[in-house]
Amino acid sequence: MRQRIKSIVLMVTMAFCFFALSACAAKEVQEEPVPEIIEQQMLGGAEQYLLMLNGSSDEDLDAYLAETRKMKDSVTEAAIQSWQSSKKDLGEFKEIISREIERSGEDGYKAVLTAEYEKRNLTFSLTAEEVYENGGSRLTPTEINISPAYTTGEKLAKAGLNTLMGMGTVFLVLIFISLLIAQFKKINALEKKMKADKAAKEAAARAAAAPAPAPVKAAPAPAPAPAPAPAPAPAPAPAPAPAPAPAPASAPVPAPVPAPAPVPEVHEEKVDDLELVAVITAAISAACGVPADELVVRSIRRRTSRRVRRA
């Protein structure tokens, strides 16, 4: 029995809470109405701003813009710039269709005007904040918004144009980067050429600054070989001896072999090794176009040859 009573009490409590929450959700929050004096000030100020912009020429707008920049009034400056960019899309001013005011935040108010123009309607909104000072209050503009009513087709056309401009800019940047990368080969070749020209100029400067090599003396002509000594005259033949008695037959006596003529000695004139090295160095330097002090000798092999003249 007690369990049943507890269950009934719990169900009644839950139902009461449910209906109480529903009543809170259904209750609407009533906003505090805008005071009449503030409504008149806001709507009158917004209308004055709009009529001032409509009646100003391009020269007047430029003068107002320069003045607001000097005064550092960023709100009015932004409004004038927005009007200059939207003026050509509106046409001639006809009338103000509607006026509305609403609260914006805790101490702010927003006046919205809808004006009819020759080409399209315009929504002009002025937002101001109530500032308290010296025992009173004043309204300070914080934002001015100008919004022409474009059709859906015009919005799509502008979006497509912006997309094409963005894609075109991206493609142009990519093409420029690809052309720049393609020029890297020419840049490297130009750099190598400049280095080669610089090295050639430095080599020419060093060659001009190097002392001139000493003149090489011509090697003296070799002395003529001495004439061979004349052969000695043959000795006079002795007087014939009396014929001896005939000897018995024997082998014939061989004739005497004449002595070989003396071989003349060939005298080679020895040239100083330093003079020979100087001659070879000067010849190689002239043929290669390289200064003598920059030659590098890998290896030297000396070969000797002697000529032997036989009489």
TIGUVO-773657 format. One record per atom (N, C-alpha, C, O): x, y, z; residue in one letter. Coordinates in steps of 0.1 Angstrom, whole numbers, plus 5000, padded with zeros to 4 digits. Atoms other than C-alpha are relative to their C-alpha. Example, Ala and Ser with C-alpha at 12.3 -4.5 7.8 and 13.67 -1.06 7.14 Angstrom:
BEGIN
500949885000a;512349555078a;500950125000a;501950125007a;499149895000s;513749895071s;499250115008s;499750225009s;
***
This chain:
BEGIN
500849885000m;500050005000m;500950135000m;500650224993m;499149884999r;502850245009r;500750024987r;500950134982r;499349995012q;504650164977q;499150064989q;499550144981q;500949945010r;501550254957r;499850155002r;499750224993r;500149864997i;501150584975i;501250084995i;501150194990i;498849935005k;504750674968k;500150014985k;500550124980k;500049995015s;504350594931s;499050114995s;499450184986s;501049905004i;501250814929i;500550145002i;500450234994i;499549874997v;502951104946v;501150044990v;501250164986v;499049975010l;505951074923l;499550044987l;500050134980l;500649975013m;503851074892m;499350145000m;499550224990m;500749874999v;501851384904v;501150115000v;501050214993v;498949905000t;505151574911t;500650024986t;500950134982t;499549995013m;506551494877m;499150074990m;499550154982m;501049925008a;503351614860a;500050145003a;499950234994a;500049864997f;503451934879f;501250074995f;501250194989f;498849945006c;507052004869c;499950014985c;500450114980c;500150005015f;506351924833f;499150124996f;499550194987f;500949895004f;503452174831f;500650135004f;500450234997f;499449884996a;505452434850a;501050044989a;501150164986a;499049975011l;508252414824l;499450044987l;499950134980l;500749965012s;505852434796s;499450145001s;499550214991s;500549874998a;504352744810a;501150114999a;500950214993a;498949915001c;507752904813c;500550024985c;500850134981c;499649995014a;508652824776a;499050074992a;499450144983a;501049945008a;505352954763a;499950155003a;499450234995a;500149864996k;505753294781k;501050084991k;502150044990k;499249925009e;507053554757e;500650125008e;500050175018e;499349894994v;509653814768v;499650134994v;499850144982v;500449875006q;508254154763q;501250105000q;501750135011q;498949905000e;510954404751e;499550135004e;498350175002e;500449874996e;510954744765e;499850094987e;500750094979e;500349925012p;509454984739p;501150114999p;501650165009p;499049895002v;511755254724v;499350135003v;498250154999v;500649874996p;511055594739p;499750084987p;500450084977p;500449935012e;509255824715e;501050114996e;501250134984e;499049895003i;511856104717i;501249944992i;501849994983i;498850075006i;514655854708i;499649954986i;500449964976i;500550045014e;512455714679e;500050124990e;500550104979e;500049885009q;512056064665q;501450044996q;501750074985q;498649965003q;515756144668q;500649904990q;501349944981q;499350105009m;516855814652m;499450004986m;500250014976m;500650005013l;514355824623l;500350134993l;500650134981l;499749875006g;514956194617g;501550014996g;501850064985g;498650005003g;518756144618g;500349924988g;501149954979g;499850095011a;518655854594a;499550064987a;500150054976a;500649945012e;516356044570e;500950124995e;501150144983e;499149895003q;518756354571q;501349944993q;501750004983q;498850065006y;521756124563y;499749964986y;500549994977y;500450055014l;519955974533l;499850114991l;500250114979l;500249895009l;518756304519l;501350084997l;501450134986l;498849935002m;522156464524m;500949924989m;501449994980m;499350085010l;523756174504l;499450014986l;500150024976l;500649995013n;521156204476n;500250134994n;500350144981n;499949875005g;521556574472g;501450044998g;501750164994g;498649965001s;525356574471s;500649954987s;500349844982s;499450035012s;527356584439s;501349925003s;501749905015s;498850084997d;530556384434d;501150095006d;501950045014d;499149914994e;532656694442e;499750025015e;500750035023e;500449984986d;530756754474d;500349875008d;500849885020d;499750124993l;531156384484l;501549995002l;501949945013l;498550014998d;534956404479d;500450105011d;501350075019d;499749914990a;535056714500a;499649955014a;500349965024a;500450054987y;532956554528y;500949885004y;501349875016y;499150114997l;535256244526l;501350055006l;501849995015l;498749944995a;538356454530a;499850065014a;500750055023a;500349944987e;536756634560e;499949905011e;500449915022e;500250114990t;535756314577t;501349935003t;501549895015t;498750064998r;539256184573r;500850095010r;501550045018r;499349914991k;540656494590k;499449995014k;500249995024k;500650014987m;538156454618m;500149865006m;499749845018m;499950144996k;538856074620k;498649955004k;498549875014k;501350054999d;535156004617d;499849884991d;499449894980d;500050125008s;535355644605s;498649954996s;498449894985s;501450045003v;531555584606v;499550074987v;499050014978v;500449925012t;530755874582t;500849974988t;500349974977t;499150035012e;533755794560e;499649874993e;499549874981e;500450125006a;532655434555a;498650014993a;498449954983a;501349985007a;529055554547a;500250074987a;499550034977a;499849935012i;530255794521i;500749914989i;500249914977i;499350095010q;532555534504q;499049904995q;499049874983q;501050105004s;529655284504s;499050064990s;498650004981s;500949935009w;527355544488w;500650024987w;499950014976w;499449975013q;529855634461q;500149874992q;499949884979q;500050125008s;530155264451s;498649954996s;498549874986s;501450055003s;526355204451s;499250104992s;498150074988s;500849905006k;525155534436k;499649974986k;498550004982k;500250025014k;525455434400k;498949894997k;498349884987k;500950115001d;523255124406d;498650035004d;497749955003d;501349964995l;520355314421l;499150094991l;497950064989l;500749915008g;519355594397g;499450115008g;500050155019g;500649884993e;517155884407e;499149965012e;498549855012e;500750034987f;515655904442f;498550044998f;498250144992f;501449985001k;511855874444k;499350045013k;498950155015k;500649974987e;510555844480e;500549895010e;501149795006e;499850094989i;510955674513i;498849915002i;497749975005i;501150094999i;508755364515i;499649975014i;498449985018i;500450044987s;508955264551s;501150045010s;502350075006s;499149964989r;510555364585r;499849905011r;498649885016r;500150104989e;511355114613e;501150045010e;502150095006e;499049984990i;513255134646i;499949885010i;498849835013i;499950114991e;514354864670e;501250025009e;502150095006e;498949994991r;516654814699r;501249914994r;501049814988r;498850085004s;520254694693s;500950005012s;501650095015s;499250014988g;521854564724g;499350065012g;498150095011g;500549954988e;521354704758e;499750154999e;498650205003e;500249855001d;521755084751d;500150054986d;500350164983d;499949965014g;521655084713g;498749994993g;497749934997g;501249995008y;519055164687y;500349994985y;501450034981y;499750025014k;518755084650k;498850054992k;497750004994k;501149955009a;516655284625a;500249954986a;501349964980a;499950065014v;515955114591v;499050084991v;497850084994v;500849935010l;514655314561l;500149924987l;501149874983l;500050075013t;513555154528t;499650114990t;498550164991t;500349895010a;513755404499a;499949944986a;500549844983a;500350045014e;512555364463e;500850094991e;500850214992e;499249935010y;514955454435y;499549964986y;498749874984y;500450035014e;514655444397e;500349864996e;499549804989e;499750135005k;516455114392k;499749895011k;499349785007k;500250104989r;516054934426r;499850075013r;500150195014r;500249954987n;515154984462n;501350005008n;502249935005n;498849994992l;517655074489l;499649985015l;498650045019l;500250014986t;517854974526t;501150075007t;502350045006t;499149914993f;519455244547f;499849985015f;498750005020f;500250034985s;520155154584s;501150095007s;502250105003s;499149914992l;521655384611l;499949945014l;498849925020l;500050064987t;522755224644t;500750115009t;501850165006t;499549904991a;523455454674a;500049945014a;499149855017a;499950044986e;524355404711e;499750125009e;500250235006e;500449904990e;522955604740e;501150015010e;501449925017e;498949984991v;525855754760v;499550105010v;499050215007v;500449914989y;525255904794y;501250085005y;502250025008y;498949924996e;527356194805e;499450135006e;498550195000e;500449884994n;526956504827n;498550015004n;497950115002n;501450004996g;523556404840g;499149984988g;497849994991g;500950015011g;522156364805g;500549884991g;501449814994g;499750105009s;522356134775s;500050054985s;499350154982s;500049965014r;523156164738r;500249874991r;500749774996r;499950115010l;523055934707l;501350014992l;501450124985l;498850005008t;526355844691t;499949904989t;499849784992t;500150105011p;526255684656p;501249905001p;502449945003p;498950104999t;528255354656t;500149934986t;501149874983t;499950075013e;527355214621e;498950064991e;497850084995e;500949965011i;525755324588i;500149904989i;501249884984i;500050105010n;524855054563n;499150044989n;498050074990n;500749975012i;523755104527i;500049874992i;501049824988i;500250135006s;522354794510s;499050014988s;497850014991s;501050005012p;520854814474p;499449864999p;500149765002p;500750125001a;518354544468a;500249944986a;499549984976a;499750065012y;519854334440y;499149884998y;498849815007y;500750125003t;517954064422t;500949885001t;502149895002t;499250134999t;518953694424t;500949994988t;502149944989t;499250015012g;520253704388g;501250095001g;502350054997g;498949914998e;522454014396e;501049955010e;502249965008e;499150064990k;523853844427k;500849894994k;502049874997k;499350115006l;524653534407l;501050054990l;502149994989l;499049955009a;526353734380a;501250065006a;502350045002a;498949944993k;528453924405k;500949895006k;502149905006k;499250124994a;529453594422a;500849934989a;501949904992a;499350065010g;530353444389g;501250084995g;502350034992g;498949915004l;532453754379l;501149995010l;502349995006l;499050014990n;534253744412n;500849875000n;502049865002n;499350135001t;534953374408t;500949994988t;502149944989t;499150005011l;536353424373l;501250095002l;502350054998l;498849914997m;538553714385m;500949935009m;502249945007m;499150084991g;539853494413g;500849894993g;502049884995g;499350115007m;540553194391m;501050064990m;502150004988m;499149945010g;542153424364g;501350055007g;502450035002g;498849964993t;544453574390t;500949885004t;502149895004t;499250114996v;545453234403v;500849944988v;501949904989v;499350055012f;546253114367f;501150094996f;502250044992f;498949915003l;548253424360l;501249985009l;502449985004l;498950024990v;550353364391v;500749874997v;501949874997v;499450135003l;550853004382l;500950004987l;502049954986l;499349985013i;551953094346i;501350085003i;502350044997i;498849924997f;554353354359f;501149915008f;502349925005f;499150084992i;555853104384i;500749894990i;501949874991i;499550105009s;556252834356s;501050074991s;502150014988s;499149935009l;557953094333l;501350035008l;502450025002l;498949974992l;560253194361l;500949875003l;502149885002l;499250134998i;561252824368i;500749964987i;501849914987i;499450045012a;561852774331a;501350084997a;502150044989a;498849925003q;564453054331q;501249975009q;502350035008q;498950044991f;566652884358f;501249954992f;502349984995f;498950055008k;568652714331k;500950114994k;502150114994k;499349895005k;569553034314k;500750085010k;501850145008k;499349934989i;570353194347i;501349935004i;502349995006i;498750074996n;572852914355n;501050024989n;502250044992n;499049985011a;574452944320a;500650145001a;501850164999a;499549864999l;574753324324l;500950015012l;501950085011l;499150004988e;576253274359e;501449944997e;502449995000e;498750075004k;578853024345k;500850094991k;502050104992k;499349915010k;579653264316k;500750125008k;501850165005k;499549894993m;580153554340m;501249965009m;502250035009m;498950054993k;582453344362k;501249974991k;502350004995k;498950025009a;584453234332a;500750134995a;501950144994a;499549875004d;584853594320d;500850065011d;501950125009d;499249944988k;585953704355k;501349935001k;502349995004k;498750074999a;588553424356a;500950034989a;502150054992a;499149965011a;589853514322a;500650145002a;501850165000a;499549864997k;590153884332k;501149995011k;502150065010k;499050014990e;591953784364e;501349944995e;502449984999e;498850065006a;594353554345a;500850104991a;502050114992a;499449905008a;595053834320a;500750115009a;501850155005a;499449904991a;595754074349a;501249955006a;502250025007a;498850064994r;598153834365r;501149994990r;502350014993r;498950015011a;599953774332a;500650144997a;501850144995a;499549875002a;600254144327a;500950055012a;501950125009a;499249964989a;601654194362a;501249925002a;502149965009a;498950094998a;604053904360a;501250064992a;501050114981a;498849945007p;607754004350p;500249924987p;499949804986p;499850065013a;608653934314a;501249905001a;502249935008a;498950095000p;610953624309p;501250054994p;501150134984p;498749955006a;614653684302a;500149954986a;499749834983a;499850055014p;615553664266p;500949875000p;501949875007p;499350125001v;616853324256v;501150014990v;500950054979v;498849995009k;620353314241k;500049884991k;499749774995k;500050115009a;620653104210a;501349925002a;502449975005a;498950094997a;622852804214a;501050024988a;500750024977a;498949985011p;626252844195p;500049884991p;499849764995p;499950105010a;626652644164a;501149905004a;502249955008a;498950094997p;628652324169p;501250014991p;501150044979p;498749985007a;632352344159a;500149884990a;499749774992a;499950115010p;633152144127p;501049895005p;501949925012p;499250124996a;634551804132a;501450014993a;501550054982a;498750005006p;638351784127p;500249904989p;499749794989p;499850095012a;639551644094a;500849885005a;501749885014a;499250134996p;640851284097p;501550024996p;501850074986p;498650005003a;644551244099a;500449924988a;499849824986a;499750085013p;646251144066p;500749875004p;501549865014p;499450134998a;647350794064a;501550004998a;501950084989a;498550005001p;651150734068p;500449944986p;499849854981p;499550055013a;653050694036a;500649865001a;501249835011a;499450144999p;654050334028p;501550014999p;502150094992p;498550015000a;657650244034a;500549964987a;499849884980a;499550045013p;659850214004p;500349854999p;500849795009p;499850145001a;660049863991a;501549965000a;502350044994a;498650034999p;663449693999p;500549944986p;499749904978p;499350055013a;665849593971a;499749854999a;499849785009a;500350145002p;665049263956p;501249915004p;502349944999p;498950094996a;667148993971a;500249904989a;499349874980a;499750105010p;668748733950p;499049885001p;498749845012p;501050115000a;666248463940a;500649885007a;501749835003a;499550124993p;666648173964p;499849884991p;499149884981p;500250135007a;666847833953a;498649965001a;498049985012a;501450044999p;663547693945p;499849905011p;500449805013p;500350084988a;661947553976a;499049904996a;498349914985a;501050105003p;659747263977p;498650075001p;498350165008p;501449955001a;656047323969a;499350005014a;499449915021a;500749984987s;654047464000s;498850094998s;498550134987s;501249915000a;650947674009a;500350144997a;501450185001a;499749865004p;650748023995p;500050095013p;499250075022p;499949914989v;651648304019v;498950114999v;498950174988v;501149895001p;648648544027p;500650145000p;501750175005p;499649865001a;648948914018a;499850075013a;498850035021a;500249934988p;649349154047p;498750085001p;498450154991p;501349924998v;646049314061v;500450145004v;501150165014v;499749864996p;646249694062p;499350035013p;498249995016p;500649964987a;645649854096a;498850094998a;498850174988a;501249915002p;642250024100p;500350145004p;501150185012p;499749864998a;642150394098a;499450055014a;498449995018a;500449964986p;641750574132p;498650084998p;498450164989p;501349944999v;638150684140v;500150145007v;500650145018v;499949874994p;637951054146p;498950025011p;497849975010p;500949984989e;636351154179e;499150124997e;499550234993e;501049895002v;633151364177v;499850075013v;499450015023v;500149914988h;633151644202h;498650065000h;498250144992h;501349934998e;629551734214e;500150115010e;500750105021e;499949884992e;629152074228e;498949995011e;497749985007e;501050014989k;627352054262k;499450145003k;500150245005k;500849884997v;624652314267v;499650005015v;499249895020v;500449994986d;623852434302d;498549955002d;497650004994d;501450054998d;620652254316d;499150115003d;497950114999d;500849884996l;619252584330l;499550074987l;498450114986l;500349935012e;619352744296e;499049924992e;498049974986e;500950095007l;617652444280l;498650005006l;497650004999l;501349994993v;614852454306v;499350134997v;498150134996v;500649875003a;614352824300a;499450004986a;498350064984a;500550015014v;613952764263v;498749924999v;497849974992v;501250095001i;611452484267i;498850075007i;497750065002i;501149934992t;609452684293t;499450114992t;498250134992t;500549895008a;609252984271a;499149954988a;498150014985a;500850055012a;608052774241a;498649955004a;497649984998a;501350064995i;605352594261i;499150115005i;497950115002i;500849894995s;604152924277s;499450074988s;498250124989s;500549935012a;603853084243a;498949924993a;498049984988a;501050085007a;601952794228a;498749985008a;497749985001a;501350024992c;599452744257c;499450135004c;498350135009c;500649874995g;598953114265g;499950015015g;499050075020g;500150004985v;599653054302v;501350065005v;502450035000v;498849944994p;602153254323p;501049895004p;500649785008p;499050104997a;605453074330a;499949955014a;500349845017a;500150044986d;604853074367d;498949925004d;498849875015d;501250094997e;601652874364e;500149874994e;499249784995e;499850135006l;603052584345l;500349895010l;501049925020l;499850124991v;602952244362v;500749894993v;500249844983v;499350115006v;605551984353v;499749875006v;499949855018v;500450134994r;604351634357r;501249915001r;501549855012r;498850094999s;607551434348s;500950044988s;500550084978s;499049965010i;610751494329i;501049874998i;501549825008i;499150115003r;612751214312r;501150054990r;500750114979r;498949955009r;616151294296r;500549884992r;500849774996r;499550105009r;617151104266r;501350054993r;501350174988r;498749965006t;620851114253t;500249924987t;499849804986t;499750075013s;621851034217s;501450054995s;501750174996s;498749975006r;625251024202r;500149954986r;499749844982r;499850045014r;626151024166r;501549964998r;502450035002r;498650055002v;629150824156v;500249994985v;499549924978v;499650005014r;630650894123r;501149904997r;502249905004r;499050095004r;632550624107r;500750054987r;500050094978r;499349955012a;635250704082a;499849904989a;500449924978a;
***
